[in-house]
Amino acid sequence: MSAPLSIERHTNGHYCLSGELDRDTVPPFWIDRANWLPKGESVTLDLAALKRVDSAGMAMLLHLQQLLNENKQTLVLCNIPEQLRVLLQLSNVESLFADLTLSAQEE
């Protein structure tokens, strides 16, 4: 069973995700996106508190990036867990986030 996924708003457009971003937690999170997505030009997701990310979580982040790009917004990911970095590399999509990605080591 997955740990619940929660989102905490820090400032407009800056959020922290915690829990698990996986096939069990992605569907309700995706449905609820209209309630938390800001209208501003940038959305920052701090992923430091995620305990687990699977391919469904990675796919959701890719879809979120596509949605934001269509709305002329950008997605910035901070503190990407190693598990997600590996998934992005294995899927050969890490370059889609390369210019928009920050991590604790890069800051």
C-alpha positions as CSV (number, residue, x, y, z in Angstrom):
1,M,0.0,0.0,0.0
2,S,1.3,3.4,-0.9
3,A,1.9,6.2,1.5
4,P,-0.5,9.1,0.8
5,L,0.8,11.8,-1.5
6,S,0.4,15.3,-0.2
7,I,1.2,18.7,-1.5
8,E,2.1,21.6,0.6
9,R,2.0,25.2,-0.8
10,H,4.9,27.4,0.3
11,T,4.4,30.4,-1.9
12,N,2.4,30.9,-5.1
13,G,3.8,28.4,-7.5
14,H,6.2,26.7,-5.1
15,Y,5.1,23.4,-3.6
16,C,6.5,20.5,-1.7
17,L,5.4,16.9,-2.5
18,S,5.7,14.3,0.2
19,G,4.7,10.6,0.4
20,E,4.8,8.3,-2.6
21,L,4.3,9.3,-6.2
22,D,3.3,6.0,-7.7
23,R,0.5,4.3,-9.6
24,D,-1.8,4.4,-6.6
25,T,-1.4,8.0,-5.7
26,V,-1.0,9.6,-9.2
27,P,-4.7,9.3,-10.4
28,P,-6.3,11.3,-7.5
29,F,-3.4,13.8,-7.6
30,W,-3.8,14.4,-11.3
31,I,-7.6,14.8,-11.0
32,D,-7.0,17.4,-8.3
33,R,-4.4,19.4,-10.2
34,A,-6.9,22.1,-11.1
35,N,-7.3,22.9,-7.4
36,W,-3.7,23.7,-6.8
37,L,-2.0,24.6,-10.1
38,P,-1.3,28.3,-10.1
39,K,-1.9,30.6,-13.1
40,G,1.6,32.2,-12.8
41,E,4.4,31.5,-15.3
42,S,6.3,29.0,-13.2
43,V,5.5,26.0,-11.0
44,T,8.3,24.7,-8.7
45,L,7.9,21.2,-7.2
46,D,10.3,20.3,-4.3
47,L,10.6,16.5,-4.3
48,A,12.9,16.1,-1.3
49,A,10.2,14.6,0.9
50,L,9.1,11.9,-1.6
51,K,9.7,8.4,-0.2
52,R,9.2,6.6,-3.5
53,V,8.6,7.4,-7.2
54,D,7.7,4.8,-9.8
55,S,7.2,5.1,-13.6
56,A,3.6,6.3,-13.2
57,G,5.0,9.2,-11.1
58,M,7.6,10.0,-13.7
59,A,4.9,9.9,-16.4
60,M,2.7,12.2,-14.4
61,L,5.6,14.7,-14.1
62,L,6.1,14.5,-17.9
63,H,2.4,15.1,-18.5
64,L,2.4,18.0,-16.1
65,Q,5.4,19.5,-17.9
66,Q,3.6,19.2,-21.2
67,L,0.4,20.8,-19.8
68,L,2.4,23.7,-18.3
69,N,4.3,24.2,-21.6
70,E,1.0,24.4,-23.5
71,N,-0.1,27.1,-21.1
72,K,3.3,29.0,-21.5
73,Q,4.4,28.0,-18.0
74,T,7.5,26.3,-16.8
75,L,8.0,23.4,-14.4
76,V,11.0,23.4,-12.1
77,L,11.9,20.3,-10.1
78,C,14.0,20.7,-7.0
79,N,15.7,18.0,-5.0
80,I,15.0,15.1,-7.4
81,P,15.2,11.8,-5.7
82,E,17.8,9.4,-7.0
83,Q,15.1,6.9,-7.9
84,L,13.4,9.4,-10.2
85,R,16.8,10.4,-11.7
86,V,17.4,6.8,-12.6
87,L,13.9,6.4,-14.2
88,L,14.4,9.5,-16.2
89,Q,17.8,8.3,-17.5
90,L,16.6,4.8,-18.2
91,S,13.6,6.2,-20.1
92,N,16.0,8.6,-22.0
93,V,13.9,11.6,-21.1
94,E,16.2,13.3,-18.6
95,S,17.0,16.0,-21.2
96,L,13.4,17.1,-21.1
97,F,14.0,18.3,-17.6
98,A,17.7,19.2,-17.9
99,D,17.3,23.0,-18.3
100,L,14.7,23.2,-15.6
101,T,16.0,20.9,-12.9
102,L,17.7,21.8,-9.7
103,S,19.0,19.5,-7.1
104,A,20.5,19.9,-3.6
105,Q,24.0,19.2,-5.1
106,E,23.6,21.8,-7.9
107,E,22.3,24.7,-5.7
